[in-house]
Amino acid sequence: QVQLVESGGGLVQPGGSLRLSCVVSQSIVSFSTMGWYRQAPGPQRVLVATINSGDSTNYADSVKGRFTISRDNAKNTVYLQMNNLKPEDTAVYYCKLNRWPMEYWGQGTQVTVSS
């Protein structure tokens, strides 16, 4: 069974930075796509950034130039570096991994951007 554990969230002032980590219970090499999603109060969980097995990345327009997704295969970890944070980035951030036909989600980590 695949387990994902996110960490690194917290309270930060506007303009600040955080780095989220998603540690996976097994090698991440076999996963086709890894990504970060977020959910503000409400039902919808939206894509923030993805990285695939070839290290190609994709970002939501709202975070381009501010967020960077990366992976460390040796540590079975996916990261999301978030810079120049804005109040509208406040949400619960979730890590997701895909390995057809399955997808796996973490439990989420809260990010709050406020002065």
N, C-alpha and C positions, 0 to 999 in steps of 0.2 A: 504494500500500500504506500502510495506517495503522500508524503506530508510536507507542507510548506509552512514556514514560520517567518512572518514579517516582523521587522523591528525598525526603530529609528525615528518613529513619529514623535510629535510633541507640539509644544506651543512655541511659536517663533514670531518675531516682529516682522512687519512688512519690509521687504528688502533683504531679509535674512536667508539662510541656507539650511537645508537638512539633507541627509543621505539616508535613504531607505534601503534596507537589506531584506532579501528573501532567501532563506537557507532551505535547501531541498534535501530530503532524506535519502536521496540516491543521486547517482550521476546525472547531470543535466545534459550530457552530450546527446542523448537519444531523443530529446524533446525538439520538436520542429520549430516551435515558436514559444517565446516567453514574453510576458508583458506585465505592465502595470495598468490598473484601472482605478477609477475613483468614483465614490458615491457621496454626493452631498445629500442633505436631508431631502428625501424623496425616493421614489422607486427605481430610478434609472442609474445603472452603473455604466460609466463611459470610459472609453479607451483613453489612456494617457500616452503610452509609448509601448512599442514592441521591438523585439530583437529576434532574428531567426537563427537557424543553425549555421548560416553563412555569415553571420554578424551584420546583416543588413538591418537597418533601424527605420522605424516609422514613428512619427509624433503627431499628436493632436496640434492643430494650428495654435491653440491657446497657450501651448507650452514650448513651442519651437524657439530655440535660442536661449532658453532658460533651463530646461531639463535635459539630462543625459542618461540614457539607459546603457548599462554594460553588464557583462557577465564574467565570472571567474570560474572556469570549469574545474580547476583544481580544488576550489572551495565549495563547489556545488551551490553557488550563490549568484543571484541576480541583484543588481543595484539600480537605484534611481537617485541620481544626484539632482537636487532641486535648488536652483539659485534664484535670486531676485523674487522671492516668494511674494504673492499678492493675497489679499483677503479672499478673493474668489477661488484660490487654490485650497481653501479649507474643505476637507472631506475625509472620509475613511478611504485609505488606499489599500488596494488588494493586488496581490501577485497572482498571476495565472500562467499555467503551463499547458501546452497542448502536445499530445502524442496520440495520433489518430488511432481509434475513434474517441479517445477520452480527453477530457480537460479537467484540470485540477486547480482548486482555489485555496488560497490561504485564508486566515481568519480576519485579516485586515489590521491596519494600524492607523490611528487617528492623527491627522495633521491639522493644526489650527494656526491660522495666520491672523494675528490681531495685535494691536498696540495697547 
